[in-house]
Amino acid sequence: MESEFQAFLDTVDVAHDERMIRQATKTFATSIGFERIAYLQVEGEDVRTISSYAQAWQEVYLEKRFSTIDPVVIEARRRMKIFTWSADDWSTRNSAELKRFRDEAISHGIRSGMTIPVRGSFGSTILLTFASSAAESGSSSTCLSTEAAVQAALAIHYRLRFISAGRVVAPKNVFSSKEAVCVTWSAKGKYAPEIASIMGITTRTVQHYLDSARRKIGAENVQHLTALATAYGLVEF
């Protein structure tokens, strides 16, 4: 799984559009036993999404603002940590709307899965979901550690931000996904050895990413780097 995960990170890191990100994420999902993927950034009732779900389901989901009743979104915001779920476990008692939502989700091949929530800026929630049409998603979810799961969600988030800002054409002025993850952990108070342990890389490699990020935004040291990255909105909390 390690090589597949690295290939996913590398592809997202050089993606120049949402299609490439979606395909890289779907390929990785398949390697760990899932069939579909969905990335959502939810802020109130506003939702930004890329997914490999059926187009008809995506349109209905956004049009009917299903994120406000989606048990996966509600549970993600409540727990804020990686979790598995099954549509068969959703309680639809006294809620015809939720029952229709569940039945329609299952009819579109979304019956179980694993969701990775990350707290975004300005009260938003970032969710990366791997879904399956099977009643149980099995033990495949256990192969992805919490740290790797967060790294995956942040890699997609940052690349989408760069693409939407039109900055992907000037890569020397932006962080790579790995740099962004290192800077984010640094901004959270982690030192290089701790970041290395979280990301499964060497301390020297972490320092390389931090030095590269520092040069890109003209920071004098790591403290200056995290301050500037925070001010520019390049790190998530």
C-alpha positions as CSV (number, residue, x, y, z in Angstrom):
1,M,0.0,0.0,0.0
2,E,2.9,2.3,0.7
3,S,3.9,2.6,-3.0
4,E,0.3,3.2,-4.1
5,F,0.0,5.9,-1.5
6,Q,3.2,7.6,-2.6
7,A,2.1,7.4,-6.2
8,F,-1.2,9.1,-5.2
9,L,0.6,11.9,-3.4
10,D,3.0,12.4,-6.3
11,T,0.2,12.6,-8.9
12,V,-1.8,15.0,-6.8
13,D,1.3,17.1,-6.3
14,V,1.7,17.7,-10.1
15,A,-2.0,17.7,-11.1
16,H,-3.1,20.7,-13.2
17,D,-6.8,20.2,-13.0
18,E,-9.6,18.5,-10.9
19,R,-9.8,15.6,-13.4
20,M,-6.2,14.5,-12.6
21,I,-6.9,14.8,-8.8
22,R,-10.1,12.8,-9.1
23,Q,-8.4,10.1,-11.2
24,A,-5.4,9.8,-8.8
25,T,-7.7,9.6,-5.8
26,K,-9.9,7.0,-7.4
27,T,-6.9,4.8,-8.4
28,F,-5.7,4.9,-4.8
29,A,-9.2,4.1,-3.5
30,T,-9.3,1.0,-5.7
31,S,-5.9,-0.1,-4.4
32,I,-7.3,-0.2,-0.8
33,G,-10.6,-1.9,-1.7
34,F,-13.0,1.0,-2.5
35,E,-14.9,1.9,-5.7
36,R,-15.7,5.6,-5.4
37,I,-14.3,8.7,-3.9
38,A,-15.7,12.1,-2.8
39,Y,-13.9,15.2,-1.6
40,L,-16.1,17.8,0.0
41,Q,-15.4,21.2,1.6
42,V,-18.5,22.1,3.6
43,E,-19.1,25.6,5.0
44,G,-22.6,26.0,6.3
45,E,-24.9,25.0,3.4
46,D,-22.2,25.8,0.8
47,V,-20.5,22.7,-0.6
48,R,-17.6,22.3,-3.0
49,T,-17.0,18.8,-4.2
50,I,-15.1,16.6,-6.7
51,S,-16.1,12.9,-6.8
52,S,-16.4,9.8,-8.9
53,Y,-20.0,9.3,-7.8
54,A,-22.7,9.0,-10.5
55,Q,-23.3,12.5,-12.1
56,A,-27.1,12.2,-11.4
57,W,-26.4,11.6,-7.7
58,Q,-23.9,14.6,-7.5
59,E,-26.5,16.9,-9.1
60,V,-29.3,15.8,-6.8
61,Y,-27.0,16.0,-3.7
62,L,-26.0,19.6,-4.4
63,E,-29.4,20.7,-5.6
64,K,-31.3,19.4,-2.6
65,R,-28.5,20.4,-0.2
66,F,-28.2,16.9,1.1
67,S,-25.1,17.8,3.1
68,T,-27.4,19.2,5.8
69,I,-28.9,15.7,6.5
70,D,-26.1,13.5,5.3
71,P,-25.2,11.2,8.3
72,V,-21.6,11.0,7.1
73,V,-21.2,14.8,7.1
74,I,-22.9,15.1,10.4
75,E,-20.8,12.4,12.0
76,A,-17.6,13.8,10.5
77,R,-18.3,17.2,12.0
78,R,-19.1,15.7,15.4
79,R,-16.1,13.3,15.6
80,M,-13.4,15.1,13.5
81,K,-11.4,11.9,13.1
82,I,-11.3,9.1,10.6
83,F,-14.2,6.6,10.8
84,T,-16.0,3.9,8.8
85,W,-19.7,3.8,8.2
86,S,-22.5,1.8,6.6
87,A,-25.7,3.2,5.2
88,D,-27.5,0.2,6.6
89,D,-26.8,1.5,10.1
90,W,-28.3,4.9,9.5
91,S,-31.4,5.4,11.6
92,T,-34.3,6.6,9.4
93,R,-37.0,6.3,12.0
94,N,-39.5,9.2,11.7
95,S,-37.6,10.7,8.8
96,A,-39.0,10.0,5.4
97,E,-36.4,12.5,3.9
98,L,-33.5,10.6,5.4
99,K,-34.9,7.3,4.3
100,R,-35.1,8.6,0.7
101,F,-31.6,9.9,1.0
102,R,-30.3,6.5,2.2
103,D,-32.2,4.5,-0.4
104,E,-31.0,6.8,-3.2
105,A,-27.4,6.7,-2.0
106,I,-27.5,2.9,-2.0
107,S,-29.1,2.8,-5.5
108,H,-26.1,4.9,-6.7
109,G,-23.5,2.4,-5.3
110,I,-22.8,4.3,-2.0
111,R,-23.5,1.8,0.8
112,S,-20.4,1.8,3.1
113,G,-17.1,3.6,3.3
114,M,-14.4,5.4,5.2
115,T,-14.4,9.2,5.8
116,I,-11.5,11.5,6.7
117,P,-12.6,14.8,8.2
118,V,-10.2,17.7,8.6
119,R,-11.1,21.1,10.1
120,G,-10.7,23.9,7.6
121,S,-10.6,27.6,7.8
122,F,-13.5,29.9,8.6
123,G,-15.6,27.1,10.2
124,S,-15.4,24.8,7.1
125,T,-15.0,21.1,7.2
126,I,-12.9,19.1,4.7
127,L,-14.0,15.5,4.1
128,L,-12.4,12.9,2.0
129,T,-14.5,9.8,1.5
130,F,-13.8,6.4,0.0
131,A,-17.0,4.5,-0.7
132,S,-18.2,1.0,-1.7
133,S,-21.4,-0.5,-3.0
134,A,-20.9,-3.5,-0.6
135,A,-22.8,-3.6,2.7
136,E,-19.4,-3.6,4.6
137,S,-16.3,-1.9,3.6
138,G,-14.2,-4.6,5.2
139,S,-10.9,-4.3,7.0
140,S,-9.2,-2.4,4.1
141,S,-9.8,0.9,6.0
142,T,-7.4,-0.2,8.7
143,C,-4.4,-0.1,6.3
144,L,-4.5,3.8,6.2
145,S,-3.2,5.4,9.4
146,T,-4.7,8.6,10.8
147,E,-1.6,10.6,9.8
148,A,-1.7,9.3,6.2
149,A,-5.4,9.9,6.0
150,V,-5.0,13.5,7.0
151,Q,-2.0,13.9,4.7
152,A,-4.2,12.6,1.8
153,A,-7.0,15.0,2.5
154,L,-4.7,18.0,2.9
155,A,-2.8,17.1,-0.3
156,I,-6.0,17.3,-2.3
157,H,-7.2,20.5,-0.5
158,Y,-4.0,22.4,-1.1
159,R,-3.7,21.4,-4.8
160,L,-7.3,22.4,-5.4
161,R,-6.6,25.7,-3.7
162,F,-3.6,26.3,-6.0
163,I,-5.5,25.4,-9.1
164,S,-8.5,27.5,-8.3
165,A,-6.2,30.5,-7.5
166,G,-4.5,30.0,-10.9
167,R,-1.1,29.6,-9.2
168,V,-0.3,26.2,-10.6
169,V,1.3,27.8,-13.6
170,A,4.0,29.3,-11.3
171,P,5.0,26.3,-9.1
172,K,8.1,28.1,-7.7
173,N,5.8,30.5,-5.8
174,V,3.7,27.8,-4.1
175,F,4.2,24.8,-1.8
176,S,4.1,21.3,-3.0
177,S,1.7,19.0,-1.1
178,K,4.5,17.6,1.0
179,E,5.9,21.0,1.8
180,A,2.4,22.2,2.7
181,V,1.9,19.2,5.1
182,C,5.2,19.8,6.8
183,V,4.5,23.5,7.2
184,T,1.0,22.8,8.5
185,W,2.4,20.4,11.2
186,S,5.1,22.9,12.0
187,A,2.5,25.6,12.4
188,K,0.7,23.3,14.8
189,G,3.8,23.2,17.0
190,K,5.5,20.0,15.8
191,Y,9.2,19.8,15.5
192,A,11.0,18.2,12.5
193,P,11.5,14.8,14.2
194,E,7.8,14.7,15.2
195,I,6.8,15.6,11.7
196,A,9.1,12.9,10.3
197,S,7.4,10.3,12.5
198,I,3.9,11.4,11.5
199,M,4.7,11.4,7.8
200,G,6.9,8.3,7.8
201,I,10.0,10.1,6.3
202,T,13.3,11.1,7.7
203,T,14.0,14.3,9.8
204,R,16.4,15.4,7.1
205,T,13.7,15.1,4.4
206,V,11.3,17.1,6.6
207,Q,14.0,19.8,6.9
208,H,14.4,19.8,3.1
209,Y,10.7,20.4,2.6
210,L,10.7,23.2,5.2
211,D,13.8,24.8,3.7
212,S,12.2,24.6,0.2
213,A,9.0,26.2,1.4
214,R,10.9,28.9,3.3
215,R,12.8,29.9,0.1
216,K,9.6,30.0,-1.9
217,I,8.0,32.7,0.3
218,G,11.1,34.4,1.4
219,A,11.1,33.4,5.0
220,E,14.2,33.8,7.2
221,N,13.6,30.8,9.4
222,V,10.9,28.2,10.3
223,Q,9.2,30.5,12.7
224,H,9.0,33.2,10.0
225,L,7.8,30.6,7.6
226,T,4.9,29.4,9.7
227,A,3.9,33.0,10.4
228,L,3.9,34.0,6.7
229,A,2.2,30.7,5.7
230,T,-0.5,31.4,8.3
231,A,-0.9,35.0,7.2
232,Y,-1.2,33.9,3.5
233,G,-3.8,31.3,4.3
234,L,-1.5,28.4,3.3
235,V,-2.0,26.3,6.4
236,E,-5.1,24.7,7.8
237,F,-6.1,24.4,11.5
